[in-house]
């Protein structure tokens, strides 16, 4: 899932302004692939464990010595809609742990890139909630 210019992003009850994008990626941590007898091609595949990685890219228009820290866990929530009218508004939320905070400076300006891993409540349910 890729959300460009979400209308609202909140982490640990702090509203983040000027967010360029939020990406939610589902990654297989383990892949089981079996081949048929004597064949070179895979005939069965399964993914017994997955991880949900989230990346938030935010424009930094002023100095901010604070911000999240790796290991911090809280609810991450963002809102998206079609255009400024708020049509088809969706709220995406999850419990997430910060895994990385980086800053980048280039000709377009400065950004803060925060990466998370989303947590499932029981290890079986999807950690991402869409309402």
SULHUWO-V568269 format. One record per helix or strand. SS is the DSSP state (hx for helix, st for strand). FROM is the first residue (numbers start at 1). LEN is the number of residues. Records with the same first field share a line. If there is no record, write none. Layout:
# SULHUWO-V568269
SS: FROM-LEN, FROM-LEN
This chain:
# SULHUWO-V568269
st: 2-3, 8-4, 14-3, 19-17, 42-18, 73-10, 87-20, 109-11, 129-2
